[in-house]
Amino acid sequence: MNILRNEQAYSNGGGVFSLQIRRPGLIDGNLEKEDHAFGPLSRIDHAKIGQGATIRMHEHINDEILSYMWQGEMLHEDSTGLKESCSPTKQMLMGAGKSFFHQESTPTGPVEMLQVFIRPSEKDLEPCVQFADMQLPKVSKWRLIAGPTESNAPLELRQQIIVYDVHGKTDEAFTLPVVAGYTPWLYVMDGKITAHGESLRKGDAISDTAEGLTTIQMSKDTTVVLFLVDLEAPMTLAGNFSGVKHF
């Protein structure tokens, strides 16, 4: 069982735009290894963005970027002329491929979200942007957000990673989804959980084998995001964000 605590994140920015940057592979505590990614799961930025902020038009190359919206609404604009908002019920995935430019802004209010950088299976794929309407379930259960083609997820990732979330109530317990060959990496977006005797709060993450990490229990109303990762999946290091191996 490996745990990455919130205080181990690298903080960048402040005021209207702040990031806590996590390298998922550091969950094993080995700071000396060459690559700080967790297989193709390269980097997770927990962002808080105030109303009226704009992250100006910038380029991504060979990054798969999941914008996981937890609170608020963000406006996406890109070099194709597309303007579209994403929110907790309209999630977004951008495949930068060989080159893609976009900008983000928060004209209607503050946002809290994850921006997840994933290494695609190969370099220089065609750029694409996807949005998926995803209503929150009326009862607490895992919601499938993104994954490869065979997962039938609402957002199609060009990599062997499957993403779920669950919004649970106090004292509810959940069994993690299991996919053969995939390893769980679980992030507490907000709230507090217990997992196999360990207490985790907002910003903490936990990982183990699928056999070692099987259930979680909510200690209060909590949102968690689960990444199931094929650690042996082919990947490219050509991404200008996802391809970076360490801080």
C-alpha atoms as a printed R data frame, in Angstrom:
    type eleno elety resid chain resno       x      y       z
1   ATOM     1    CA   MET     A     1   0.000  0.000   0.000
2   ATOM     2    CA   ASN     A     2   1.504  3.351  -1.081
3   ATOM     3    CA   ILE     A     3   0.220  6.792  -0.098
4   ATOM     4    CA   LEU     A     4   1.036 10.228  -1.539
5   ATOM     5    CA   ARG     A     5   0.039 12.958   0.901
6   ATOM     6    CA   ASN     A     6  -1.310 16.365  -0.030
7   ATOM     7    CA   GLU     A     7   1.657 18.137   1.559
8   ATOM     8    CA   GLN     A     8   4.002 16.338  -0.854
9   ATOM     9    CA   ALA     A     9   2.519 18.209  -3.834
10  ATOM    10    CA   TYR     A    10   4.466 20.987  -5.524
11  ATOM    11    CA   SER     A    11   2.605 24.307  -5.300
12  ATOM    12    CA   ASN     A    12   2.803 26.766  -8.166
13  ATOM    13    CA   GLY     A    13   1.039 30.116  -8.500
14  ATOM    14    CA   GLY     A    14  -1.351 31.820  -6.144
15  ATOM    15    CA   GLY     A    15  -4.143 34.346  -5.983
16  ATOM    16    CA   VAL     A    16  -6.606 33.959  -8.825
17  ATOM    17    CA   PHE     A    17  -4.773 30.907 -10.272
18  ATOM    18    CA   SER     A    18  -3.097 28.276  -8.126
19  ATOM    19    CA   LEU     A    19  -1.852 24.767  -8.861
20  ATOM    20    CA   GLN     A    20  -0.824 21.829  -6.757
21  ATOM    21    CA   ILE     A    21   1.217 19.583  -9.044
22  ATOM    22    CA   ARG     A    22   1.485 15.863  -8.394
23  ATOM    23    CA   ARG     A    23   3.683 13.308 -10.126
24  ATOM    24    CA   PRO     A    24   1.727 10.071  -9.593
25  ATOM    25    CA   GLY     A    25   4.778  7.795  -9.760
26  ATOM    26    CA   LEU     A    26   6.203  9.342  -6.596
27  ATOM    27    CA   ILE     A    27   3.540  7.533  -4.614
28  ATOM    28    CA   ASP     A    28   6.135  4.829  -3.907
29  ATOM    29    CA   GLY     A    29   8.375  7.393  -2.170
30  ATOM    30    CA   ASN     A    30  11.338  6.865  -4.500
31  ATOM    31    CA   LEU     A    31  12.484 10.391  -5.382
32  ATOM    32    CA   GLU     A    32  15.666  9.117  -7.051
33  ATOM    33    CA   LYS     A    33  14.086  7.202  -9.917
34  ATOM    34    CA   GLU     A    34  14.410  8.566 -13.429
35  ATOM    35    CA   ASP     A    35  10.714  8.775 -14.283
36  ATOM    36    CA   HIS     A    36   8.140 10.222 -11.859
37  ATOM    37    CA   ALA     A    37   5.127  9.069 -13.876
38  ATOM    38    CA   PHE     A    38   2.848  6.146 -12.994
39  ATOM    39    CA   GLY     A    39   3.110  4.317 -16.290
40  ATOM    40    CA   PRO     A    40   1.421  6.608 -18.853
41  ATOM    41    CA   LEU     A    41  -0.262  8.649 -16.067
42  ATOM    42    CA   SER     A    42   2.262 11.474 -16.030
43  ATOM    43    CA   ARG     A    43   1.040 14.481 -14.048
44  ATOM    44    CA   ILE     A    44  -2.022 15.683 -12.142
45  ATOM    45    CA   ASP     A    45  -2.581 19.395 -11.480
46  ATOM    46    CA   HIS     A    46  -5.185 20.234  -8.831
47  ATOM    47    CA   ALA     A    47  -6.195 23.739  -9.919
48  ATOM    48    CA   LYS     A    48  -8.189 26.487  -8.256
49  ATOM    49    CA   ILE     A    49  -9.038 29.334 -10.624
50  ATOM    50    CA   GLY     A    50 -10.840 32.496  -9.594
51  ATOM    51    CA   GLN     A    51 -13.581 34.199 -11.585
52  ATOM    52    CA   GLY     A    52 -12.352 36.282 -14.514
53  ATOM    53    CA   ALA     A    53  -9.087 34.395 -15.066
54  ATOM    54    CA   THR     A    54  -7.783 33.611 -18.549
55  ATOM    55    CA   ILE     A    55  -4.997 31.184 -19.415
56  ATOM    56    CA   ARG     A    56  -4.020 32.596 -22.798
57  ATOM    57    CA   MET     A    57  -3.765 30.587 -26.009
58  ATOM    58    CA   HIS     A    58  -0.891 28.096 -25.751
59  ATOM    59    CA   GLU     A    59   0.310 24.970 -27.522
60  ATOM    60    CA   HIS     A    60   0.240 21.340 -26.458
61  ATOM    61    CA   ILE     A    61   2.050 18.598 -28.353
62  ATOM    62    CA   ASN     A    62   1.454 14.859 -27.859
63  ATOM    63    CA   ASP     A    63  -0.433 15.253 -24.576
64  ATOM    64    CA   GLU     A    64  -3.761 13.626 -23.731
65  ATOM    65    CA   ILE     A    65  -5.323 16.074 -21.256
66  ATOM    66    CA   LEU     A    66  -8.390 15.272 -19.178
67  ATOM    67    CA   SER     A    67 -10.021 18.344 -17.616
68  ATOM    68    CA   TYR     A    68 -11.881 16.823 -14.676
69  ATOM    69    CA   MET     A    69 -14.310 19.471 -13.477
70  ATOM    70    CA   TRP     A    70 -15.320 19.227  -9.834
71  ATOM    71    CA   GLN     A    71 -16.793 22.681  -9.206
72  ATOM    72    CA   GLY     A    72 -17.611 25.601 -11.486
73  ATOM    73    CA   GLU     A    73 -17.633 26.128 -15.242
74  ATOM    74    CA   MET     A    74 -14.682 26.733 -17.564
75  ATOM    75    CA   LEU     A    75 -14.774 28.090 -21.122
76  ATOM    76    CA   HIS     A    76 -12.567 26.285 -23.644
77  ATOM    77    CA   GLU     A    77 -11.496 28.058 -26.851
78  ATOM    78    CA   ASP     A    78  -9.107 26.633 -29.420
79  ATOM    79    CA   SER     A    79  -7.377 27.212 -32.719
80  ATOM    80    CA   THR     A    80 -10.225 25.589 -34.681
81  ATOM    81    CA   GLY     A    81 -12.599 28.322 -33.519
82  ATOM    82    CA   LEU     A    82 -14.443 26.052 -31.091
83  ATOM    83    CA   LYS     A    83 -15.879 27.684 -27.946
84  ATOM    84    CA   GLU     A    84 -17.436 25.304 -25.436
85  ATOM    85    CA   SER     A    85 -17.956 25.237 -21.676
86  ATOM    86    CA   CYS     A    86 -17.148 22.293 -19.431
87  ATOM    87    CA   SER     A    87 -18.488 21.613 -15.947
88  ATOM    88    CA   PRO     A    88 -19.043 18.735 -13.478
89  ATOM    89    CA   THR     A    89 -21.793 17.457 -15.775
90  ATOM    90    CA   LYS     A    90 -19.927 18.156 -19.031
91  ATOM    91    CA   GLN     A    91 -16.411 16.783 -18.845
92  ATOM    92    CA   MET     A    92 -13.696 17.415 -21.433
93  ATOM    93    CA   LEU     A    93 -10.776 15.511 -22.976
94  ATOM    94    CA   MET     A    94  -8.246 17.066 -25.338
95  ATOM    95    CA   GLY     A    95  -5.898 14.980 -27.461
96  ATOM    96    CA   ALA     A    96  -3.216 17.420 -28.582
97  ATOM    97    CA   GLY     A    97  -1.589 15.033 -31.031
98  ATOM    98    CA   LYS     A    98   0.996 16.634 -33.309
99  ATOM    99    CA   SER     A    99  -0.006 20.185 -32.271
100 ATOM   100    CA   PHE     A   100  -2.970 21.970 -30.765
101 ATOM   101    CA   PHE     A   101  -3.569 25.453 -29.344
102 ATOM   102    CA   HIS     A   102  -6.211 26.331 -26.758
103 ATOM   103    CA   GLN     A   103  -7.064 28.745 -23.978
104 ATOM   104    CA   GLU     A   104  -9.208 28.505 -20.856
105 ATOM   105    CA   SER     A   105 -11.151 31.117 -18.926
106 ATOM   106    CA   THR     A   106 -13.600 31.376 -16.030
107 ATOM   107    CA   PRO     A   107 -16.037 34.202 -16.912
108 ATOM   108    CA   THR     A   108 -18.941 33.026 -14.738
109 ATOM   109    CA   GLY     A   109 -17.318 32.064 -11.425
110 ATOM   110    CA   PRO     A   110 -14.479 30.213  -9.688
111 ATOM   111    CA   VAL     A   111 -13.413 26.697 -10.678
112 ATOM   112    CA   GLU     A   112 -11.822 23.759  -8.903
113 ATOM   113    CA   MET     A   113 -10.645 20.936 -11.144
114 ATOM   114    CA   LEU     A   114  -7.970 18.435 -12.059
115 ATOM   115    CA   GLN     A   115  -5.962 18.752 -15.244
116 ATOM   116    CA   VAL     A   116  -4.569 15.296 -15.941
117 ATOM   117    CA   PHE     A   117  -1.662 14.839 -18.356
118 ATOM   118    CA   ILE     A   118  -1.440 11.392 -19.956
119 ATOM   119    CA   ARG     A   119   1.147 10.034 -22.369
120 ATOM   120    CA   PRO     A   120  -0.599  8.837 -25.536
121 ATOM   121    CA   SER     A   121   0.192  5.456 -27.021
122 ATOM   122    CA   GLU     A   122   2.054  7.018 -29.958
123 ATOM   123    CA   LYS     A   123   3.245 10.400 -31.163
124 ATOM   124    CA   ASP     A   124   1.800 12.821 -33.703
125 ATOM   125    CA   LEU     A   125  -1.783 11.584 -33.691
126 ATOM   126    CA   GLU     A   126  -4.489 13.835 -35.107
127 ATOM   127    CA   PRO     A   127  -5.631 16.514 -32.628
128 ATOM   128    CA   CYS     A   128  -9.130 16.112 -31.224
129 ATOM   129    CA   VAL     A   129 -11.325 17.585 -28.495
130 ATOM   130    CA   GLN     A   130 -14.220 15.726 -26.877
131 ATOM   131    CA   PHE     A   131 -16.997 16.807 -24.530
132 ATOM   132    CA   ALA     A   132 -19.380 14.424 -22.805
133 ATOM   133    CA   ASP     A   133 -22.609 15.207 -20.979
134 ATOM   134    CA   MET     A   134 -22.483 13.236 -17.731
135 ATOM   135    CA   GLN     A   135 -25.249 13.750 -15.240
136 ATOM   136    CA   LEU     A   136 -24.405 12.861 -11.655
137 ATOM   137    CA   PRO     A   137 -26.151  9.631 -10.617
138 ATOM   138    CA   LYS     A   138 -29.082  9.948  -8.205
139 ATOM   139    CA   VAL     A   139 -27.549  7.271  -5.991
140 ATOM   140    CA   SER     A   140 -23.868  7.017  -5.108
141 ATOM   141    CA   LYS     A   141 -22.069  4.795  -7.599
142 ATOM   142    CA   TRP     A   142 -18.958  4.814  -9.776
143 ATOM   143    CA   ARG     A   143 -19.279  7.014 -12.855
144 ATOM   144    CA   LEU     A   144 -17.181  6.022 -15.885
145 ATOM   145    CA   ILE     A   145 -15.573  9.143 -17.359
146 ATOM   146    CA   ALA     A   146 -12.771  8.232 -19.776
147 ATOM   147    CA   GLY     A   147 -10.965  5.203 -21.141
148 ATOM   148    CA   PRO     A   148  -9.726  3.441 -24.266
149 ATOM   149    CA   THR     A   149 -12.107  2.392 -27.027
150 ATOM   150    CA   GLU     A   150 -12.861 -1.013 -25.542
151 ATOM   151    CA   SER     A   151 -14.010  0.531 -22.236
152 ATOM   152    CA   ASN     A   152 -16.991  2.251 -23.932
153 ATOM   153    CA   ALA     A   153 -16.304  5.337 -21.818
154 ATOM   154    CA   PRO     A   154 -17.992  8.650 -22.703
155 ATOM   155    CA   LEU     A   155 -14.568 10.182 -23.390
156 ATOM   156    CA   GLU     A   156 -12.168  8.080 -25.481
157 ATOM   157    CA   LEU     A   157  -8.531  8.124 -24.359
158 ATOM   158    CA   ARG     A   158  -5.741  7.119 -26.700
159 ATOM   159    CA   GLN     A   159  -4.085  5.199 -23.895
160 ATOM   160    CA   GLN     A   160  -4.737  2.272 -21.547
161 ATOM   161    CA   ILE     A   161  -6.085  4.292 -18.628
162 ATOM   162    CA   ILE     A   162  -9.657  4.153 -17.326
163 ATOM   163    CA   VAL     A   163 -11.018  6.994 -15.186
164 ATOM   164    CA   TYR     A   164 -13.953  6.839 -12.756
165 ATOM   165    CA   ASP     A   165 -15.291  9.073 -10.031
166 ATOM   166    CA   VAL     A   166 -17.772  8.614  -7.203
167 ATOM   167    CA   HIS     A   167 -19.543 11.141  -5.007
168 ATOM   168    CA   GLY     A   168 -20.262  9.288  -1.778
169 ATOM   169    CA   LYS     A   169 -22.073 10.087   1.442
170 ATOM   170    CA   THR     A   170 -20.826  9.670   5.011
171 ATOM   171    CA   ASP     A   171 -20.358  5.981   5.967
172 ATOM   172    CA   GLU     A   172 -20.980  4.676   2.455
173 ATOM   173    CA   ALA     A   173 -18.529  1.979   1.320
174 ATOM   174    CA   PHE     A   174 -17.479  1.239  -2.255
175 ATOM   175    CA   THR     A   175 -15.744 -1.653  -3.969
176 ATOM   176    CA   LEU     A   176 -13.278 -0.463  -6.610
177 ATOM   177    CA   PRO     A   177 -13.857 -1.459 -10.237
178 ATOM   178    CA   VAL     A   178 -11.374 -4.094 -11.386
179 ATOM   179    CA   VAL     A   179  -9.952 -4.526 -14.891
180 ATOM   180    CA   ALA     A   180  -7.428 -7.296 -15.546
181 ATOM   181    CA   GLY     A   181  -3.903 -5.911 -16.003
182 ATOM   182    CA   TYR     A   182  -4.739 -2.465 -14.599
183 ATOM   183    CA   THR     A   183  -3.419 -0.987 -11.322
184 ATOM   184    CA   PRO     A   184  -5.517  1.444  -9.234
185 ATOM   185    CA   TRP     A   185  -4.355  4.979  -8.304
186 ATOM   186    CA   LEU     A   186  -7.039  6.723  -6.219
187 ATOM   187    CA   TYR     A   187  -7.230 10.463  -5.489
188 ATOM   188    CA   VAL     A   188  -9.336 12.203  -2.845
189 ATOM   189    CA   MET     A   189 -10.781 15.240  -4.613
190 ATOM   190    CA   ASP     A   190 -12.596 16.419  -1.513
191 ATOM   191    CA   GLY     A   191 -13.627 14.944   1.807
192 ATOM   192    CA   LYS     A   192 -12.169 12.044   3.773
193 ATOM   193    CA   ILE     A   193 -11.989  8.270   3.326
194 ATOM   194    CA   THR     A   194 -10.627  5.173   5.012
195 ATOM   195    CA   ALA     A   195  -8.887  2.602   2.835
196 ATOM   196    CA   HIS     A   196  -7.601 -0.595   4.433
197 ATOM   197    CA   GLY     A   197  -7.033  1.105   7.772
198 ATOM   198    CA   GLU     A   198  -5.461  4.267   6.337
199 ATOM   199    CA   SER     A   199  -7.152  7.665   6.629
200 ATOM   200    CA   LEU     A   200  -6.927  9.932   3.581
201 ATOM   201    CA   ARG     A   201  -8.098 13.521   3.228
202 ATOM   202    CA   LYS     A   202  -8.486 15.983   0.365
203 ATOM   203    CA   GLY     A   203  -5.392 15.942  -1.847
204 ATOM   204    CA   ASP     A   204  -4.152 12.520  -0.693
205 ATOM   205    CA   ALA     A   205  -3.755  9.546  -3.029
206 ATOM   206    CA   ILE     A   206  -3.383  5.808  -2.500
207 ATOM   207    CA   SER     A   207  -2.285  2.945  -4.730
208 ATOM   208    CA   ASP     A   208  -1.697 -0.788  -4.524
209 ATOM   209    CA   THR     A   209  -2.355 -3.856  -6.611
210 ATOM   210    CA   ALA     A   210  -5.952 -4.511  -7.560
211 ATOM   211    CA   GLU     A   211  -5.930 -7.292  -4.956
212 ATOM   212    CA   GLY     A   212  -4.468 -5.004  -2.274
213 ATOM   213    CA   LEU     A   213  -6.739 -1.996  -2.761
214 ATOM   214    CA   THR     A   214 -10.284 -3.276  -3.008
215 ATOM   215    CA   THR     A   215 -12.617 -1.091  -0.922
216 ATOM   216    CA   ILE     A   216 -12.945  2.416   0.483
217 ATOM   217    CA   GLN     A   217 -15.304  3.942   3.041
218 ATOM   218    CA   MET     A   218 -16.380  7.574   3.216
219 ATOM   219    CA   SER     A   219 -15.736  9.230   6.589
220 ATOM   220    CA   LYS     A   220 -17.737 12.258   5.375
221 ATOM   221    CA   ASP     A   221 -19.349 13.332   2.097
222 ATOM   222    CA   THR     A   222 -16.495 12.764  -0.349
223 ATOM   223    CA   THR     A   223 -15.552 12.815  -4.026
224 ATOM   224    CA   VAL     A   224 -12.783 10.495  -5.223
225 ATOM   225    CA   VAL     A   225 -11.276 10.022  -8.686
226 ATOM   226    CA   LEU     A   226  -9.971  6.577  -9.635
227 ATOM   227    CA   PHE     A   227  -7.385  5.953 -12.329
228 ATOM   228    CA   LEU     A   228  -6.936  2.361 -13.476
229 ATOM   229    CA   VAL     A   229  -3.579  2.235 -15.259
230 ATOM   230    CA   ASP     A   230  -1.884 -0.359 -17.446
231 ATOM   231    CA   LEU     A   231   1.676  0.220 -16.234
232 ATOM   232    CA   GLU     A   232   3.111 -1.695 -19.195
233 ATOM   233    CA   ALA     A   233   1.170  0.120 -21.933
234 ATOM   234    CA   PRO     A   234   3.176  1.477 -24.890
235 ATOM   235    CA   MET     A   235   3.578  5.248 -24.669
236 ATOM   236    CA   THR     A   236   5.400  8.164 -26.201
237 ATOM   237    CA   LEU     A   237   7.557 10.652 -24.307
238 ATOM   238    CA   ALA     A   238   7.087 13.279 -27.033
239 ATOM   239    CA   GLY     A   239   4.515 15.271 -25.045
240 ATOM   240    CA   ASN     A   240   5.652 18.761 -24.056
241 ATOM   241    CA   PHE     A   241   4.029 18.249 -20.629
242 ATOM   242    CA   SER     A   242   3.302 14.536 -20.287
243 ATOM   243    CA   GLY     A   243   6.686 13.504 -21.675
244 ATOM   244    CA   VAL     A   244   8.648 15.212 -18.898
245 ATOM   245    CA   LYS     A   245  10.025 12.521 -16.593
246 ATOM   246    CA   HIS     A   246  10.532 14.500 -13.382
247 ATOM   247    CA   PHE     A   247  10.219 17.945 -11.819
